[in-house]
Amino acid sequence: MFHPLRVSEVEPLTDDAVAVTFTVPPELRASFRHTPGQHIALRRTDARGGEIRRTYSICAPAGADPVLRVGIRLVEGGEFSTYALKELAVGDVVDVMEPTGRFTLEPRAGHFAAVVGGSGITPVLSIAATLLAREPGARFCLVRSDRTVASTMFLEEVADLKDRYPDRFQLVSVVSREEQQAGLPSGRLDRERLMELLPALLPVADVDGWFLCGPLGLVTGAERALRGLGVARDRVHQEIFHVDDAATATAAPGTATAPVPAHSTLTATLDGRSGSWPVKDGDSLLETVLRSRADAPYACKGGVCGTCRAFLVSGEVRMDRNFALEPEETEAGYVLACQSHPATAEVELDFDR
């Protein structure tokens, strides 16, 4: 559900990134109380009357009195990010969706680690800050990669964590496009480099949870490195930022590769109400639902945010790409409605599960 919220602060972070904070009125505090690592969708109407939605992770620590703060980096040609950096001002009102997402960590004792790239620091900052503040028995290792020091988002906030928790927070920073006087040599954090670096930093096998966030290439490389180091799949959590339009993904396990049937019908349950509609040629299942139910959940429509996740009750679907659901979710029967097309004459989804 979306709520109109007023912007209380727009803080420059770098030349191409800002942190935006929204005022949450008392009556909506429960709705916007987030789990560390969750994201929100922002919505606005463009000059042509079209709707623009974009998803941004919450960077503030979680708490009973939520601070709703997100980091936004300028994306070349990005309509919302350009608006946020060049036009958005204190006092403006933006439609904000309630927090969602499963790239999360409920604070508990243990050893946790993250490998992030660029704006991938945003959800991990909330995860690490909340964990260290609430759980004295927790430790966190952050490996971050940025193009340059000047392009590094939340530099001061991460430095503050290092100062506040010197014995429990470990920070390793790498830049890919400039030399540093101290620290690790510059260059990309690919699979081979991470397989050498991570065992030298911490006991990889003893880490209770890994959080990988950033561009597709970095997350894929980090996941393969951890797999090569023997880390169990259920200890690795991923969230992809900045997927190129040309990127493709293998169809998720359990999804069909058969051609779309000539005629198909979708039955979907959303907020306790069910309906059935014919699927138009070429339409995704999400587009089919949206024609009759404008309240169907979605944000990016690119298979990245996972907002449109639904349970496949019956039938088969073909997913064009999947960068949001983890293997355990697809194996359990979940699909991304924005990327799913019918592969049988009858398909049923449940958005409420």
Secondary structure, DSSP 4 states (H G I P E B T S, - for coil): -EEEEEEEEEEEEETTEEEEEEE--GGGTTTT---TT-EEEEEEE-TTS-EEEEEEEB-SPP-SS--EEEEEE--TT-HHHHHHHHT--TT-EEEEEPPB-S------SEEEEEEEEGGGHHHHHHHHHHHHHH-TTEEEEEEEEES-STT-TTHHHHHHHHHH-TTTEEEEEEESSS--SSSSPSS---HHHHHHHHHHHS-GGG-SEEEEEESHHHHHHHHHHHHHTT--GGGEEEEE----TT---PPPTT---SPPPSS-EEEEEETTEEEEEEPPTT--HHHHHHTT-TT---S-SSSSS-TTEEEEEES-EEES--SS--HHHHHHTEEEGGGEEESSSEEEEETT-
